[in-house]
């Protein structure tokens, strides 16, 4: 793991020992390998104040032919603005227009922007996307669902908000692979074959999670101050659309 992630992990341990982190928990998502995926593997990155100062193109999938491959993690250089880190993303029609489509059991994709040849990280940002879960896959765990990343630096150092199969909505942070719940409540399981919109807004120490336009959770944390954004789905066949960053 890179030095930046190691430092974050040490910070997390100090906070836990001091009792400042709230409840820490074993990862319910088995995705913390010894060598974490690092979105910023070297010093060639810049930090932008907001999404308006460094706008990301977003993705509505209308530019692709029916059934066209958008990107797979096996070749993350296929699109300049998207970095798929697990699974494959394609374009597929659902009613009018085209949407994204994935049936990968553990799909991950990140927003990618270059300025002067350097990857961008954002301080203030509100990533969002729409999703229509067609079917849950066999043996989908309770924590499976629609997830949105903010201030993502490595797969072990990030904020993530989730709308889960068990009906919980959550905001979590991950530091050095240790997952901590910052806020959660019961909302009810997302309906299948229905479009839902999820958005995670981060500004300063404030994180706010919206589902279908309604504010569901607010949390405060200072562990991560910048990073990229992205989305994740688990154990589902799902349409995706209107992925954007505000």
C-alpha positions in Angstrom: 0.0 0.0 0.0 1.2 3.5 -0.7 2.6 5.8 2.0 -0.5 8.1 1.8 -2.9 5.1 2.6 -0.6 3.9 5.4 -0.7 7.3 7.0 -4.4 7.3 6.8 -4.6 3.9 8.4 -2.4 5.0 11.3 -4.6 8.0 11.8 -7.6 5.7 12.0 -5.9 3.5 14.6 -5.0 6.5 16.8 -8.6 7.7 16.6 -10.0 4.3 17.6 -7.7 4.0 20.6 -8.7 7.5 21.7 -12.4 6.6 21.3 -13.0 9.2 18.7 -14.1 7.0 15.8 -17.5 5.8 17.1 -18.1 2.1 16.4 -15.7 0.2 14.2 -16.7 -3.1 12.7 -15.4 -6.0 10.8 -15.9 -5.5 7.0 -19.1 -6.9 5.8 -17.8 -6.4 2.3 -14.9 -8.8 1.7 -12.9 -6.3 -0.3 -9.8 -5.3 1.7 -6.9 -7.1 0.1 -3.4 -6.7 1.6 -2.4 -4.6 -1.4 -5.2 -2.1 -2.0 -6.1 -0.6 -5.3 -4.7 3.0 -5.3 -6.4 5.5 -7.7 -3.5 7.9 -7.2 -0.4 5.6 -7.3 2.1 8.5 -7.5 2.4 12.2 -6.9 1.0 13.1 -10.3 -2.4 14.4 -9.2 -4.0 17.7 -8.4 -6.7 18.6 -5.9 -9.7 20.7 -7.0 -11.8 22.8 -4.7 -15.1 21.7 -6.2 -16.8 19.9 -9.1 -17.6 23.3 -10.7 -13.9 24.3 -10.8 -12.9 21.0 -12.4 -16.0 19.6 -14.2 -16.3 15.9 -14.9 -18.1 14.9 -18.1 -20.4 12.4 -16.5 -22.0 9.5 -18.3 -25.6 9.1 -19.7 -24.7 6.2 -22.1 -26.4 7.7 -25.1 -23.2 7.9 -27.2 -22.8 4.1 -27.4 -24.3 1.6 -29.8 -26.8 -0.9 -28.4 -24.8 -3.6 -26.5 -21.5 -1.8 -26.9 -18.9 -2.3 -24.2 -18.1 0.9 -22.2 -15.2 -0.5 -20.2 -14.0 -3.6 -18.3 -11.5 -3.7 -15.4 -9.3 -5.9 -17.6 -8.6 -2.8 -19.7 -9.3 0.4 -17.8 -7.8 2.5 -20.5 -10.8 2.2 -22.8 -12.5 5.4 -21.7 -10.6 8.5 -20.5 -13.4 9.7 -18.1 -14.2 6.3 -16.4 -12.0 3.8 -14.6 -13.8 0.5 -14.1 -11.9 -1.3 -11.3 -14.1 -4.5 -11.1 -16.3 -6.1 -13.7 -17.7 -4.8 -16.9 -20.0 -2.0 -18.0 -22.0 -2.0 -21.2 -24.7 0.0 -23.0 -28.2 -1.5 -23.2 -31.7 -0.1 -24.0 -34.3 -0.1 -21.3 -37.4 1.6 -22.7 -36.5 4.8 -24.5 -32.8 5.7 -24.9 -29.8 3.7 -23.7 -28.6 3.1 -20.2 -25.5 1.4 -18.7 -25.8 -2.3 -17.8 -23.9 -4.6 -15.6 -24.5 -8.1 -14.1 -21.1 -8.2 -12.5 -21.6 -9.4 -8.9 -19.1 -6.9 -7.5 -19.1 -3.9 -10.0 -16.9 -0.8 -9.3 -16.3 2.3 -11.4 -14.6 5.6 -10.6 -14.8 9.1 -12.1 -11.6 10.0 -13.9 -10.5 13.5 -15.0 -7.1 14.7 -16.1 -5.9 18.3 -15.9 -2.5 18.9 -17.4 -1.9 15.2 -17.5 -2.6 14.7 -13.8 -5.5 12.9 -12.2 -8.0 15.1 -10.3 -9.3 14.7 -6.8 -12.2 16.8 -5.5 -12.7 18.4 -2.1 -16.4 19.4 -2.5 -18.5 17.2 -4.7 -21.9 15.5 -5.0 -21.7 12.4 -7.1 -25.0 10.8 -8.1 -26.5 8.2 -10.4 -29.8 6.5 -11.2 -30.3 2.7 -11.0 -32.9 0.2 -11.7 -32.3 -3.2 -10.1 -33.8 -5.8 -12.4 -33.0 -8.9 -10.2 -31.0 -9.7 -7.1 -28.5 -12.5 -7.8 -28.6 -15.8 -5.9 -27.3 -15.6 -2.4 -27.1 -11.8 -2.4 -25.9 -10.7 1.1 -27.9 -8.3 3.2 -25.3 -5.5 2.6 -25.6 -5.8 -1.2 -27.1 -2.7 -2.8 -26.5 0.6 -4.6 -23.4 2.4 -3.3 -21.8 5.8 -4.1 -18.2 6.8 -3.4 -16.8 10.2 -2.4 -13.2 11.3 -1.6 -12.0 7.9 -2.8 -8.2 7.6 -2.6 -7.7 3.8 -2.4 -10.2 1.0 -2.1 -9.3 1.0 1.6 -9.6 4.8 2.1 -12.9 6.4 1.1 -16.4 7.4 2.1 -19.3 5.4 0.8 -23.1 5.7 1.1 -25.3 2.8 0.5 -29.0 1.8 -0.1 -29.0 -1.8 0.9 -31.0 -5.0 0.2 -31.7 -5.3 4.0 -33.4 -1.8 3.9 -30.6 0.1 5.7 -29.2 3.3 4.3 -25.7 4.0 5.6 -22.8 6.4 5.4 -19.4 4.7 6.2 -15.8 5.7 6.1 -13.0 3.3 5.4 -9.5 4.1 6.6 -6.7 1.6 6.2 -9.3 -1.1 5.4 -11.2 -0.4 8.7 -14.8 0.3 8.1 -16.7 2.6 10.5 -20.4 3.5 10.3 -21.0 7.2 10.6 -24.8 7.2 10.2 -27.5 4.7 9.4 -31.2 4.1 9.6 -33.9 1.8 8.2 -35.5 3.0 5.0 -36.8 -0.2 3.5 -35.4 -2.3 0.7 -35.1 -0.7 -2.8 -37.8 -1.8 -5.1 -36.7 -3.8 -8.1 -37.5 -2.7 -11.6 -38.0 0.8 -10.3 -35.6 3.7 -10.9 -33.9 5.1 -7.8 -31.5 8.0 -7.6 -28.7 8.0 -5.0 -26.4 11.0 -4.2 -23.6 11.6 -1.6 -22.7 15.2 -1.1 -19.4 16.1 0.7 -18.4 19.6 1.7 -15.9 20.3 4.5 -16.7 17.9 7.3 -20.3 17.3 6.3 -21.6 14.3 4.4 -25.2 14.1 3.3 -26.9 11.1 1.6 -30.0 11.5 -0.6 -32.3 8.8 -2.0 -34.8 9.8 -4.7 -34.2 13.5 -3.9 -34.9 13.2 -0.1 -32.2 13.7 2.5 -31.8 10.5 4.5 -28.6 10.8 6.5 -26.1 13.5 7.6 -22.7 12.7 9.2 -19.6 14.7 10.1 -16.0 13.5 9.7 -12.6 15.0 8.9 -10.6 11.9 8.1 -10.6 12.4 4.3 -10.6 15.8 2.6 -10.3 15.0 -1.1 -10.4 12.2 -3.7 -12.3 10.9 -6.7 -15.9 9.7 -6.8 -17.6 6.6 -8.1 -20.3 4.0 -7.9 -20.6 0.4 -6.9 -23.2 -2.3 -7.1 -23.3 -5.8 -5.6 -25.0 -9.1 -6.5 -27.5 -7.6 -8.9 -28.4 -7.3 -12.6 -28.9 -3.5 -12.9 -29.4 -0.6 -15.3 -27.4 2.6 -14.6 -28.0 6.1 -15.9 -27.3 9.8 -15.5 -24.1 9.3 -13.6 -22.9 12.8 -12.8 -20.8 15.0 -10.5 -22.1 18.3 -9.1 
